[in-house]
Amino acid sequence: MSDDFVDDNELLYRRIPAGWNLYKIGADGKIEISSQAFADRELRVSVDRAKLCGNNPQHTLGDKPGGVVTLLASEVRNIDDLVRNAPGGNVTRFKIEIEPVPLFNNPAHAEIYANPQFTEADKRRAFKRLCQRLAQLAESTPWAIPPI
């Protein structure tokens, strides 16, 4: 299996920092994740590929406070309800993909993005909806490293 493609069965880690109101722990212990935990200025959500960091979520958390959630690549790609409605009734349907984007200090880095690319105009609707769906997916599985 090549490292230049994110396989559907791959686990992805996303660090959720503490102190930014990106999650809240209910009285029952359930952790609710804000869609803002997946926000990104470039409209591409950074994640780490678990297999390329030894399946160790501590790699993603580092020494920072917070926690790490897990997403399954196939579930991310199955998000298929994101659209752009343009004047004249034209509808653009987005396909969600994951691209390996290794960094010098993090070869496990990848990005979740839309095809066609989100534009600044998509920030309030389609990208916001993607962030909501990612938060829902993250809430549906146990945290790899729960916040303390």
N, C-alpha and C positions, 0 to 999 in steps of 0.2 A: 504494500500500500504506500502510495506516494505522499509526501508531506506537502505537496503543492495543491492538494484538494482536500476539503473537509468532508469526510464521509458522513453519511446520514446517521450512522450509529455512534458517532463521536459525542462525547460529553464536552460541554463548554462551561467554563467558570466565569462568573462575573463578580467582582468585588463590590460590595455595598458599604460605602464608608459610614462610619458613625458620625453623629453630630450635625447632620445636614437635614434631619427629619425625612430621611429616605425610607425609613421603616418605623413601625411602631409595634410594640409588643402588647397584646391585649391581656386583660386580667386572666383569661383562660390559657395564656402562654402562646397563643397563635400569633405569628408574626405577619403583619400586613405590609406589603412592599408597595411603595409609591411608584408610579410610572416614571417619576423624575429620576429614579435610580438607574434608568436606562437612557436618559437624555444625553445628547451629544451635539456640540456646535456644528460639527461637520455632517450631521445626520447619518452617521455610521457608528454603530454601537460596538465598542471594544470588548472583546472577550479573550480568554486564554483557552487553548485546546488542551484538555486534560492529558491526553496521551503524550503530548510534547513537554509536559512539565511533571512527568513521572506519576500522573494521577494523584498529585499532591496539591490540594487546594491552598495549602500554606504558601506555595509559590505565588499564587495570585494575591493573597492577603498581605504577604510580606510582614513587616513589623508595624503596620498601621491598624488602628482600631476599626472595628466593623465586623463584617462577615462575608461569606462567599456562598453564592447560590449556583445551582447547576441547571443547565438547559441541555436538552437533547437536540442535536442538529436537525434531525428529521422533523421534530415538532416546530422548530423555528421556521423551517422551509415550508411547512404546511399552513402557515399563516397566509390565508388567501383572500381576505376580505378588505384589503386596503385599496382604495381607488382615489383617483383625482377626477372630479367633475369639472369639465371646462364649459365655457359658453358654447351654445349651439348643441348641447346635449352630448358632446364628446366625452367619453369615459375612458380613462387610462387605468388599467388594472396593474398593480404592482406585484412582481414576483420577488419574494424575499430570498436572499442568498447569503452565504458565508464565504468570505475570502481570506485565505491565509495572508497575513501582512506581518511577517516576522520583523522584529525590531532588533537593533544591535544588542540591547541588553535583555531582550525577551523574544526568543525564537518561537514561543508558543502563541504569540499575539495573532489574533484574527479579528475581522470586523464583519458585523451583520449589516447588510445594506439592501437597498431596493433596486430593482431593474424594471423600468428605467429609473435613473437616479432621482431621489427626492430633490426638489428645489426648495428655495427659501419659502415659496408659497405653500409648500406641503407641510411646513413645520407645525402649523396649528391643527391640521386634520390628520393626514395619512401618517406622518411620522409620530405624532402624538398617539395615534391609535396603535402603531407598532409598539411603542413603549408600554402602553397599557396591556397589550397582549403578552409581551415578554414578562411583565410583572405577574400576570396571571399564570403563565407557565412556570415561573420561578416559585410561586406560592404553592403550586400543585406537587412539588417534590420537596423532600427534606433538604434543609440547608447543608451544604458540604461543611461549612464552618458557621455555626450559629453565632450571632452577635452576643456579646456578654452583657 
